[in-house]
Amino acid sequence: MENNLLQRINELAKKKKTEGLTPEEQAEQKKLYKIYLGDIRAQFDKTLDNVSVENKDGSVVPFKEAYKKKK
């Protein structure tokens, strides 16, 4: 995650609390939050790729395979 992205998010959050944001800044903040949350979700997804679950029978399966949503 880019450091300047976090800095800008923090700048806009601080400005929002003190003096408010212009409509352009609100749109920028919304866009930056969307990027930030996408990065967090991607990191979490990669973490789950490295997690395994041991079943009661002793077999070990990847987490994503163990908890797949049934359609």
Stockholm file with secondary structure:
# STOCKHOLM 1.0

chainA/1-71         MENNLLQRINELAKKKKTEGLTPEEQAEQKKLYKIYLGDIRAQFDKTLDNVSVENKDGSVVPFKEAYKKKK
#=GR chainA/1-71 SS CCHHHHHHHHHHHHHHHHTCCCHHHHHHHHHHHHHHHHHHHHHHHHHHHTCEEECTTSCEEEHHHHTCCCC
#=GC SS_cons        CCHHHHHHHHHHHHHHHHTCCCHHHHHHHHHHHHHHHHHHHHHHHHHHHTCEEECTTSCEEEHHHHTCCCC
//
